[in-house]
Amino acid sequence: MIRRYCLVFAAAIRSGDERPDWLYGLARVVNPDDPAFRHSASSVSDVFNFAILQRPMPHQATAIRRTFLAAGGYDEEFGIAADQLLMLRAAACAPPLPLAISFATSTPRESASIDPWWENYRDGHRMRRHLDAPVTSWRALDTLCGFSFALVRHLAQSFRAAP
């Protein structure tokens, strides 16, 4: 199985005129209690969707060239959010090559953060501060948009969960 994924990644990198600095595929979410599954994917070609709307990428299904990785590095200070910071920096530098194939499988518990909404917002805010330039015109607007979206999403999920 891993060999097949490596071959698909290699073929994707070799195809086309330009070799991508990074690429990502789909991550399949499997629930042992439910035979149905879903794919987790997000378009990060738009940094706004990724940084402000907090639409994370399936980091399990991402490959980054070593030379591209060396430029930004992996910041361990971010803990569990370090992979998302790395991909946010990558998206700000170069668009990824999206592939419509599953490269990873996880369970719902592994694929969803169980942190409170404000901690997820705080991680997103810290990541945006580490970018070289604001996502929108101003950093204050980034903060306002990011907080507003996180709060509205939290309220919507709260109302959905209420009996």
N, C-alpha and C positions, 0 to 999 in steps of 0.2 A: 504494500500500500504506500509506504513512504517513498519507495523507488518510483512509483507512478507519479506522485506529486512532484518529485524532483525533476522528472522528465518533462512534465507539463510546464513547470517554472522555467526550465532551460529552454524549451521550445518558444515560450512566450518572450523571453528575453532576446532570443536570436531573431524572432520574426520582426518584420517592419524595417524601416530605414534607420530609425534611432533605437538605441538600447535604453530602456527606462532605468532611472536611478532606483526606482522602487515600484512594487506592484502588490496587489492584494486580490484575494479571491473571496469566496463565501465561507462562512462558518456555519455548519449544520448544528442546530440545537435539538438534541434528542432527549425526550422524557421517557424514562423506563416504564412509567405507568400509562403512557399514551403512545401508541405506535405511530401516530402522525408526527411529523417534524416540520420545522420551519427553518428558513435560512436567515442569517443575520448578515446584513451588508448595508453599507452606507456610501454615498458618493462624497468623496472628499475633494473633488476637483474644485469645489467652492469652499474656501476656508471659512466663510461665514457660517455655513451649515455645521461645520465641524467644531469651530471655536465658540460660537455664540449660541447656536441651537443645541449644542452638546449631543451631536449625533456621532457617537464613536464608531471607529472602524473595528472590524474583527481582527484584532491584533494577532490572533492565533494563525490567521491565514495571510500574513503579510511577509514579504521578503524585501530586504533593503540591501543594496550593493555595499560592500565593505568600504569602498572609497567614499561613498555618500554618507555612510554612517560615521566615518571618522571625522567629518567636518563638524557635526553637531554633538555627537556622543550621546550616551545614555546617562541621564541624570538620576542617580539613585536617591537623591534627596526627596523625590516625589513619590517614593514608595510604589504603591499599586498603580498610580497614575503615570509612572515614568514612561511606559510604552505609548500612552496616548500623547504625551508631550513630544516624544520622538517623532511620532507620525504627524503631529501638528506642525512641527518644524519642517518636516519633509514636505508636507503639503504647501507650506508657505514658499518653499524653494522651487519645487518642481511638481507637476501633476503626476499622479501615479498611473500605472497601467492596470485598469480593473479587468479581472478575469471572471467569467461566469461559470466557475467550477468550484466545488467544495474542496477546501484544503484542510479543514479541521472539523472536529466534532466535539461538542461539549454538552453538558447537562444544563438545564435551566438555572440551577444554583450557581454553576460556574460562570454562566454568561451574564448574569444580572448582578449589579452591585446591590448590596444590602445596606449600604451606608445611608444615613439620613440625607434628605435632599439638600440641606444647606452645606453638608460636607462635600457633596458632589459639585455644588456650585463653587465652593471655595477652591477645590482642586482646579476647576475650569478657569477661575479667575487667576490663580497662580500661574497656570499655563499660558494664558494670554499675556501676562506681564513679562514672560520670558521670550516672547516673540520680538524680533527686531523692530517691527512697526505695528501700529494698531491695525485691527482687522477692518474697522470702519474708519472714518476720518479722524476720530479722537479716541483716546483710551477711556475717557469718561463715558463716551457713548457706548463703547464696548461693554463697560461695566453695567450701565443702565440696561442695555438690551439683554445682556446675559442674565442679570438678576431678574428682570421682568419675565423673561421666558421661563427660567427655572421656577419662579414662584407660580406662574400660571399653570405650568405642567404639574407641579405638586398639588395645587388646588384641584385641577381636573382629575388627577388620580385619586385624590381623597374623596371627591364626590362619587366617582365610579365605584369605589370600594365601600362606600356607606350603604347600609341596608335600606 
